[in-house]
């Protein structure tokens, strides 16, 4: 198995609206997304589960302690933050900087009108996620902006394209 260890943290469950945007199956509606992902990976590569390569954690990243996150991420090769939540990406950026780990941040806007990928490679990229999205930090932290729009209405094709771009990075 080419996968070392994949730890996935997400508190959300599969919803019917996710079937077209994220590629889940109908029988996965209502189960935690991390478990659905583990099941999908295991169905492709059965050795992953048996070898303990996949660690699904059905928790809210923002509610975990700094100590828990450092323990989970300290041996990681890369950190990936694929979410529409500003505060989760901001916390992920702080974690990546603290641990000096490469990180990728990605999100897609409503109906796939736009997507965004930023990345941090310590010692290589001149700016971190916060620097690259400084206007967003200002809007959220200084002006009280709240985003109510996620990736609703995007299609699986756009999600796959975004994932392909992330893979290339």
N, C-alpha and C positions, 0 to 999 in steps of 0.2 A: 504494500500500500504506500503510495507516494505522499500521503497526508501524515504529517507528524502528529499534531494535535490541533483540533479546532474547537475553541470554546465560543459558544454563542449565547449572548444574553439578550433576552427580549421578554417583556411581560405580556405582550399581546397574544390574542388567540386568532385563529383563522376565522375570517368572516366571509360571508357570501360575496361581498364586494371584492375580496382579495383574489377570487378565482381567476378573474380576467387580468388583474394587474400584477399578480405575483406568482401565478402558476400553481397554486395549490389545487388539490383534488376535492371534489364535492364531499367525499367521506371524511375529510379532514376539518370540516367546519366545526368550530367550537373547541378544538384542541389547541394547546399552546403552540405557537409558531415554531418554537425551538424544538418541540417534540416532533412536529410535522416534518421539519427539516431533517432531524436525525433519522426519522423513518424513511424519508426519500433517499438520503445518502446511503443508508443501510440496504435499501432495495437495489441500489446500483452496485455497491461494494460491500457485501455482507461482512467482510473482515473488519470494517471500520468499527462497528459496535463491539464485536468480540474483543478487539484489541484495545478498546477504551480510547480511541482516537477522537471521538466526538463527545463533547461535554455540553449538553444543553442546560442552560440555567434560566428558568422561567421566573425572572425577577425584574423589577424596574431598576435600570442602571443608575438612575438619579437617586434612588433610595438606598443604594449600597454604600457601605463605608469606604473611605479612602483606603483603609488597610486591606479590605477585601479585594478591591480593584487592583491594588498594587500586587497583592499575592497572585491574583489570576493572570496579570499582564506581565509580570517581571521577566518571564522566560519566553514571551511571545516574539516572533520574528516580525510581525506587522500587526497593527491595530486598525480595525475598519469600523467606521461609524456610518451606517446606512440608515438614516432616519430623518424625519422631517422636523424633529424637535431641536430648536436652537440650543436649549440648555444642555441637552445630552451631547451635542456636538462640541459645545464650549467645554464641558467637563472632560470629554474625550481628548480635546486638544491639550488641556492642562495635564492629563495623565500621560499623553505621549511625550510632552516636553519634559515632564518630571523624570520619566524613565528613559528618555532619549531613544524612543522607538519610532520607526517609520509609521506613518498613519495616512489613511485615506478617508475622506469625508465626502459623502454623496447624498444628494437628495433630488427628488423630482417634483415639479410643481403640477398643479391641477391640470388634468387632461394632457399631461406631458408637453405643455406649452414651452417648457424649458427644463433643463436639468443642470445640475451643478456638481462638479467634482473639484475638490482641492486636495492637495496632498502635502505631506511634510516628510522630508528625509533629513534627519539631523546631520549637520555638517555639509549638506549639499544645497537644499533649497534655501533661498535667502529670507523667506517669510514663512510664518506658521499659519495655521487656519485663521486665527484671530486677525493677523495682519492682512491676510488676503480678503477677509470679509469684514473689515473694520466698520463699514457703514452699517452693517447688520448689528454689530455689537452696540454701536451708538444708538440705533433705533430701539433695541430691546432694553438695554441697561440704562440709558439716559432719557429716552423719550417715552418709555412704557409701551412700546409696540407689542402686540400679541398676534401671532399668526393663527388664523382659523382655517387655513387652506392647506391640505396635504396633497397627496398624489391621486386623489379620487378622479376617476374618469380616464386615467391613462390605461393603455392596453399592454398586454404581455409583450408585444413586439418592442415597445419603447423601453420596457423594463429590461428585456434581454439586451437591447442596444446599450443601455446604461451599464449593465453588468459586463458586457464585452469591453467597453471603454475602461472600466475599472480594472479588468483583467489585464489589459494592455499596459496600464500604468504599473 
